[in-house]
């Protein structure tokens, strides 16, 4: 009964999303599909940790976690699109390939309702899959689910007005909740080593969003946001970005040294070096870094490739 029930839920989700798009155009742009690659990176990392620890795990549950996490990512992206458009921020922001939203709603404002419905349907799908895991595995996963839903709902309107919460929210949502939640769902346990390893993507993903806030500094300030770059300025933000980058690299070395990670995981340091290229761009161009997208691209590549390489070294 369980597998057909979940399969039906997944089919219903995608059917409902398709229905919400019918006769209203293509809203996949609002989902920011290229950025969804971060989600499977976090899910696969949890599976890789289980493989490395020789823990018995469920691939079918891993697949469900992937669907639920992707739905959550789509929910936060589309809700962000909807709220940034209705607040007027999208009309003030200069779009870059890596910041400023997708640009869909300023060009096609008639899609605003469809984007909102897509967010709601995606969130309901995430809650449905989370409820399934609570039913079959118990209440230990509930805190992770509640924090995740809270992050999705509050990120744009409330978390962006708190400098420290906004700084750590991306890493918390992806590295801590998705990786940690997936690990528990597939193995029915939490381990200290898993939490230690998840700090690596936590730091990298925080940096991913931190740099992307640089080009939106003035526009964000006009609509009342108060994230770290606004509250403490660009020099302090560069310092924190550099600190997170160095900490993630030192953590890799330390975890290899104490045998939590295999020696092969030192290969993760290679893509991490791309963050220093981004730091050069931050120092040189500061809030105008959006005009030089190769520095933003290096930031994205550093995060995604580091997570991917770390995952592969755990499996191999």
C-alpha positions in Angstrom: 0.0 0.0 0.0 2.7 2.5 0.9 4.6 2.6 -2.5 1.4 3.0 -4.6 0.2 5.7 -2.2 3.5 7.7 -2.6 3.6 7.1 -6.3 0.1 8.5 -6.6 1.1 11.5 -4.5 4.1 12.3 -6.8 1.9 11.9 -9.9 -0.7 14.1 -8.4 1.9 16.8 -7.6 3.3 17.0 -11.1 -0.2 16.8 -12.6 -1.4 19.7 -10.4 1.7 21.7 -11.4 1.0 21.1 -15.0 -2.6 22.1 -14.5 -1.6 25.3 -12.8 0.5 26.1 -15.9 -2.2 25.3 -18.4 -3.1 28.3 -20.6 -0.9 30.5 -18.6 2.5 29.9 -20.2 5.6 28.2 -19.1 6.4 28.9 -15.4 9.4 26.5 -15.1 11.6 29.6 -15.4 10.3 30.7 -12.0 11.4 27.3 -10.6 15.0 28.3 -11.5 15.8 24.8 -12.8 19.6 25.2 -13.1 19.8 25.9 -9.4 17.9 22.7 -8.5 21.1 20.7 -9.0 22.0 21.7 -5.5 19.3 19.5 -4.1 20.4 16.1 -5.5 23.9 17.0 -4.4 22.7 17.2 -0.8 20.6 14.0 -1.1 23.3 12.0 -2.8 25.8 13.2 -0.1 23.6 11.5 2.5 23.5 8.3 0.6 27.3 8.4 0.1 27.9 8.9 3.8 25.7 5.8 4.5 27.7 3.8 1.9 31.0 4.9 3.4 29.8 4.0 6.9 28.5 0.6 5.6 25.1 1.4 7.0 22.1 -0.5 5.7 20.0 2.0 3.7 16.9 2.2 1.5 17.3 3.4 -2.1 13.5 3.7 -2.5 13.4 6.0 0.5 16.3 7.9 -0.9 14.3 8.5 -4.1 11.3 9.7 -2.1 13.6 12.1 -0.2 14.9 13.4 -3.5 11.3 14.1 -4.7 10.4 15.8 -1.4 13.6 17.9 -1.4 13.1 19.0 -5.0 9.5 19.9 -4.3 10.7 22.0 -1.3 13.4 23.7 -3.4 10.8 24.5 -6.1 8.4 25.8 -3.3 10.9 28.2 -1.9 12.0 29.4 -5.4 8.5 30.0 -6.6 7.4 31.6 -3.4 10.4 33.9 -3.5 9.5 34.8 -7.1 5.9 35.6 -6.2 6.8 37.7 -3.1 9.7 39.6 -4.8 7.3 40.5 -7.6 4.4 41.6 -5.4 6.7 43.6 -3.1 8.1 45.5 -6.1 11.6 44.2 -5.6 11.8 42.5 -9.1 11.2 45.9 -10.7 14.1 47.5 -8.9 16.6 44.6 -9.2 19.2 44.4 -12.0 19.1 40.7 -13.0 22.3 38.7 -13.5 22.7 35.1 -14.4 23.1 34.2 -10.7 21.0 36.8 -8.8 18.0 39.1 -9.1 15.5 36.3 -9.6 14.4 34.6 -12.8 12.9 37.7 -14.4 9.7 35.9 -15.4 7.0 37.9 -13.6 8.2 41.4 -14.6 8.0 40.1 -18.2 4.8 38.1 -17.8 2.9 39.5 -14.8 -0.2 37.5 -15.7 1.6 34.3 -14.5 1.8 35.6 -10.9 -1.2 33.4 -9.7 0.2 30.3 -11.5 3.6 30.8 -9.8 1.9 31.1 -6.4 -0.1 28.0 -6.9 3.0 26.1 -8.0 4.6 27.1 -4.7 1.6 25.9 -2.7 1.4 22.6 -4.6 5.1 21.9 -4.2 5.0 22.7 -0.4 2.0 20.4 0.1 3.9 17.6 -1.8 6.9 18.1 0.6 4.6 18.0 3.6 2.9 14.9 2.3 6.2 13.0 1.8 7.4 14.2 5.2 4.2 12.9 6.8 4.7 9.5 5.1 8.2 9.3 6.7 6.8 10.3 10.1 4.2 7.5 9.8 6.6 4.8 8.9 9.7 5.9 10.8 8.4 7.8 13.8 8.5 11.3 15.2 12.3 11.8 15.2 12.1 13.3 11.7 9.4 15.8 12.7 11.7 18.6 13.9 13.6 18.6 10.7 10.4 18.8 8.7 8.9 21.6 10.8 12.1 23.7 10.5 12.2 23.1 6.8 8.6 24.2 6.2 9.2 27.2 8.4 12.3 28.2 6.4 10.3 27.9 3.1 7.4 30.1 4.4 9.5 32.7 6.2 12.6 33.1 4.1 11.7 36.0 1.8 9.5 38.1 4.1 11.1 37.5 7.5 14.4 35.8 7.5 15.8 38.3 4.9 15.3 40.9 7.6 17.6 39.2 10.1 21.3 39.4 9.1 22.5 36.3 11.0 19.5 34.1 10.2 19.7 35.0 6.6 23.4 34.2 6.6 23.0 30.6 7.8 19.5 29.8 6.4 20.7 28.4 3.0 23.2 26.1 4.6 20.7 25.1 7.3 18.0 24.3 4.7 20.1 22.3 2.3 23.1 20.8 4.1 21.6 20.3 7.6 18.0 19.6 6.9 18.1 17.9 3.5 21.3 15.9 4.0 20.5 15.1 7.7 16.9 14.4 7.0 17.7 12.1 4.0 20.3 10.2 6.1 17.8 9.5 8.8 15.1 8.5 6.4 17.3 6.0 4.6 19.1 4.6 7.6 16.7 5.3 10.6 19.5 6.9 12.6 21.6 10.0 13.1 25.4 9.8 13.6 27.9 12.4 14.8 30.1 11.8 11.7 27.2 12.5 9.4 26.6 15.9 11.1 30.3 16.7 11.0 30.5 16.0 7.3 27.3 18.1 6.6 29.1 21.2 8.0 31.2 21.2 4.8 28.2 21.9 2.4 26.7 24.1 5.1 29.6 26.5 4.9 29.8 26.4 1.1 26.0 26.9 0.5 26.0 29.9 2.9 28.7 31.4 0.8 26.8 30.6 -2.4 23.9 32.8 -1.3 26.0 35.4 0.5 27.9 36.4 -2.7 24.7 36.4 -4.8 23.4 39.2 -2.5 26.1 41.6 -3.5 24.5 42.7 -6.8 21.1 43.2 -5.2 22.4 45.3 -2.3 20.6 48.6 -3.1 17.4 47.0 -4.4 17.1 44.8 -1.3 17.6 47.8 1.0 14.8 49.7 -0.7 12.2 47.0 0.1 13.3 46.7 3.8 15.6 43.7 3.7 18.4 43.6 6.3 20.5 40.6 5.3 24.2 40.4 6.3 25.6 42.4 3.4 23.2 45.3 4.2 23.6 45.1 7.9 27.4 44.8 8.2 28.6 46.0 4.8 30.7 44.5 2.0 34.1 44.4 3.8 32.6 42.4 6.7 30.8 40.1 4.2 34.0 39.5 2.3 35.6 38.5 5.6 32.8 36.1 6.5 32.9 34.6 3.0 36.7 34.1 3.3 36.3 32.6 6.8 33.7 30.1 5.7 35.8 29.1 2.7 38.9 28.5 4.8 36.9 26.7 7.5 35.4 24.3 5.0 38.9 23.4 3.7 40.4 23.0 7.1 37.4 20.8 8.1 38.1 18.5 5.1 41.7 18.1 6.2 40.8 17.5 9.8 38.1 14.9 9.0 40.6 13.1 6.8 43.2 13.2 9.5 40.9 11.6 12.1 39.6 9.0 9.5 36.1 10.3 9.3 36.7 10.9 5.6 38.9 8.9 3.3 42.2 10.3 2.1 40.6 10.6 -1.4 38.4 13.3 0.0 41.3 15.7 -0.1 40.5 16.0 -3.8 37.6 18.1 -2.7 40.1 20.9 -1.9 40.6 21.4 -5.7 37.2 22.8 -6.6 37.2 24.7 -3.3 40.0 26.8 -4.6 37.6 28.5 -7.0 36.3 30.4 -4.0 39.5 32.4 -3.9 38.9 33.6 -7.4 35.5 34.8 -6.3 37.1 36.6 -3.3 39.4 38.5 -5.7 36.3 39.6 -7.6 34.5 40.6 -4.4 37.5 42.8 -3.3 37.9 44.3 -6.7 34.3 44.9 -7.8 32.3 44.8 -4.5 28.6 45.5 -5.2 29.3 45.8 -8.9 30.4 42.2 -9.1 27.2 41.3 -10.9 28.6 43.0 -14.0 31.4 40.3 -14.0 29.4 37.1 -13.8 32.5 34.8 -14.1 33.2 35.6 -10.4 29.6 34.5 -9.5 30.0 31.5 -11.7 33.2 30.4 -9.9 31.3 30.7 -6.6 28.5 28.4 -7.9 31.0 26.0 -9.3 33.0 25.9 -6.1 29.9 24.9 -4.1 28.4 22.3 -6.6 31.7 20.7 -7.6 33.0 20.4 -4.0 29.8 18.7 -2.9 29.9 16.4 -6.0 33.6 15.5 -5.5 33.1 14.9 -1.8 30.2 12.5 -2.6 32.2 10.6 -5.2 35.2 10.1 -2.8 32.9 8.7 -0.2 31.5 6.2 -2.6 34.7 5.2 -4.4 
